[in-house]
Amino acid sequence: MISLLFAMDRNRVIGSNNDLPWRLPKDLKFFKELTVTHSVVMGRKTFNSMGRPLPNRENIVLTRDKTFLPSGCRVIHSIETIVQWNKNSREKEWFVIGGAEIFKQILPYADRMYMTYIDEVFEGDTYFPLYNENEWTLTKKENGVKDENNPYDYYFLQYDRKR
């Protein structure tokens, strides 16, 4: 199963200057709980923004740069590789974690979206791509706990593709 995992604001902002434009520790905890012991797929810029492989996960970096070989990661050079892996191993969940161009390319093949929707507007330069909402069913919705460390209204949403 190919799953997209991301947080976005009201305007679909997912990033600013290769970083998150908000601080939301409960979203980071949610991210970790979903992905630990699984495979995470990301673009080179997303990997560079983290600075290191995520621990206790298989880190897969998708890049056109044939010389980019970060330690502790598997490097692939096309979306088709993930699509083929998914066809060969449907019981495995592949978490695609960014960036915007990777989301745009893999979206037609995605089976699920885990979205943290932040009910705020942030300055940003990176957006989640438009998608056809009629192709997706909201299967889970959980209100995030707003507190001094998580100062926004936010929701953990799960969408599954209609088949």
JOJO-V103164 format. One record per residue. N is the residue number from 1. RES is the residue in one letter. PHI is phi as a letter, one per 40 degrees, with the letter a starting at -180 (none if undefined). D_LAST is the distance of its C-alpha to the last C-alpha in whole Angstrom. Layout:
n->N res->RES phi->PHI d_last->D_LAST
n->N res->RES phi->PHI d_last->D_LAST
This chain:
n->1 res->M phi->none d_last->13
n->2 res->I phi->c d_last->14
n->3 res->S phi->b d_last->15
n->4 res->L phi->c d_last->17
n->5 res->L phi->b d_last->20
n->6 res->F phi->a d_last->22
n->7 res->A phi->b d_last->24
n->8 res->M phi->a d_last->25
n->9 res->D phi->c d_last->27
n->10 res->R phi->d d_last->27
n->11 res->N phi->c d_last->27
n->12 res->R phi->g d_last->25
n->13 res->V phi->c d_last->28
n->14 res->I phi->b d_last->27
n->15 res->G phi->a d_last->30
n->16 res->S phi->a d_last->34
n->17 res->N phi->f d_last->36
n->18 res->N phi->g d_last->34
n->19 res->D phi->a d_last->34
n->20 res->L phi->c d_last->32
n->21 res->P phi->c d_last->34
n->22 res->W phi->b d_last->34
n->23 res->R phi->b d_last->35
n->24 res->L phi->a d_last->33
n->25 res->P phi->d d_last->34
n->26 res->K phi->c d_last->31
n->27 res->D phi->c d_last->28
n->28 res->L phi->c d_last->30
n->29 res->K phi->c d_last->30
n->30 res->F phi->d d_last->27
n->31 res->F phi->d d_last->26
n->32 res->K phi->c d_last->28
n->33 res->E phi->c d_last->27
n->34 res->L phi->c d_last->23
n->35 res->T phi->c d_last->24
n->36 res->V phi->d d_last->28
n->37 res->T phi->g d_last->28
n->38 res->H phi->b d_last->24
n->39 res->S phi->c d_last->24
n->40 res->V phi->b d_last->24
n->41 res->V phi->b d_last->24
n->42 res->M phi->a d_last->26
n->43 res->G phi->c d_last->28
n->44 res->R phi->c d_last->31
n->45 res->K phi->c d_last->32
n->46 res->T phi->c d_last->30
n->47 res->F phi->d d_last->32
n->48 res->N phi->c d_last->35
n->49 res->S phi->c d_last->35
n->50 res->M phi->c d_last->35
n->51 res->G phi->g d_last->37
n->52 res->R phi->a d_last->37
n->53 res->P phi->c d_last->34
n->54 res->L phi->c d_last->32
n->55 res->P phi->c d_last->34
n->56 res->N phi->g d_last->32
n->57 res->R phi->a d_last->29
n->58 res->E phi->c d_last->28
n->59 res->N phi->c d_last->29
n->60 res->I phi->b d_last->27
n->61 res->V phi->b d_last->29
n->62 res->L phi->c d_last->27
n->63 res->T phi->a d_last->30
n->64 res->R phi->c d_last->32
n->65 res->D phi->c d_last->35
n->66 res->K phi->c d_last->36
n->67 res->T phi->c d_last->39
n->68 res->F phi->c d_last->37
n->69 res->L phi->b d_last->37
n->70 res->P phi->c d_last->37
n->71 res->S phi->c d_last->38
n->72 res->G phi->g d_last->36
n->73 res->C phi->b d_last->33
n->74 res->R phi->c d_last->31
n->75 res->V phi->b d_last->31
n->76 res->I phi->b d_last->28
n->77 res->H phi->b d_last->28
n->78 res->S phi->a d_last->25
n->79 res->I phi->d d_last->21
n->80 res->E phi->d d_last->21
n->81 res->T phi->c d_last->22
n->82 res->I phi->c d_last->20
n->83 res->V phi->d d_last->17
n->84 res->Q phi->c d_last->19
n->85 res->W phi->d d_last->20
n->86 res->N phi->c d_last->16
n->87 res->K phi->c d_last->16
n->88 res->N phi->c d_last->19
n->89 res->S phi->a d_last->18
n->90 res->R phi->c d_last->15
n->91 res->E phi->c d_last->17
n->92 res->K phi->c d_last->18
n->93 res->E phi->b d_last->17
n->94 res->W phi->b d_last->19
n->95 res->F phi->c d_last->20
n->96 res->V phi->c d_last->20
n->97 res->I phi->b d_last->23
n->98 res->G phi->h d_last->24
n->99 res->G phi->c d_last->26
n->100 res->A phi->d d_last->24
n->101 res->E phi->c d_last->24
n->102 res->I phi->c d_last->22
n->103 res->F phi->d d_last->20
n->104 res->K phi->c d_last->20
n->105 res->Q phi->c d_last->20
n->106 res->I phi->c d_last->17
n->107 res->L phi->d d_last->15
n->108 res->P phi->c d_last->13
n->109 res->Y phi->b d_last->12
n->110 res->A phi->c d_last->11
n->111 res->D phi->b d_last->9
n->112 res->R phi->a d_last->11
n->113 res->M phi->b d_last->14
n->114 res->Y phi->b d_last->17
n->115 res->M phi->b d_last->20
n->116 res->T phi->c d_last->23
n->117 res->Y phi->c d_last->24
n->118 res->I phi->b d_last->28
n->119 res->D phi->c d_last->29
n->120 res->E phi->a d_last->32
n->121 res->V phi->b d_last->33
n->122 res->F phi->b d_last->34
n->123 res->E phi->c d_last->35
n->124 res->G phi->a d_last->33
n->125 res->D phi->b d_last->33
n->126 res->T phi->b d_last->29
n->127 res->Y phi->b d_last->26
n->128 res->F phi->c d_last->22
n->129 res->P phi->c d_last->21
n->130 res->L phi->c d_last->19
n->131 res->Y phi->a d_last->16
n->132 res->N phi->c d_last->14
n->133 res->E phi->c d_last->13
n->134 res->N phi->c d_last->11
n->135 res->E phi->c d_last->8
n->136 res->W phi->b d_last->9
n->137 res->T phi->b d_last->10
n->138 res->L phi->c d_last->13
n->139 res->T phi->b d_last->14
n->140 res->K phi->a d_last->17
n->141 res->K phi->a d_last->20
n->142 res->E phi->b d_last->24
n->143 res->N phi->c d_last->27
n->144 res->G phi->c d_last->29
n->145 res->V phi->c d_last->32
n->146 res->K phi->c d_last->35
n->147 res->D phi->a d_last->38
n->148 res->E phi->c d_last->41
n->149 res->N phi->c d_last->39
n->150 res->N phi->b d_last->35
n->151 res->P phi->c d_last->37
n->152 res->Y phi->b d_last->34
n->153 res->D phi->c d_last->31
n->154 res->Y phi->a d_last->28
n->155 res->Y phi->b d_last->25
n->156 res->F phi->c d_last->22
n->157 res->L phi->b d_last->19
n->158 res->Q phi->b d_last->16
n->159 res->Y phi->b d_last->12
n->160 res->D phi->b d_last->9
n->161 res->R phi->c d_last->6
n->162 res->K phi->c d_last->4
n->163 res->R phi->b d_last->0
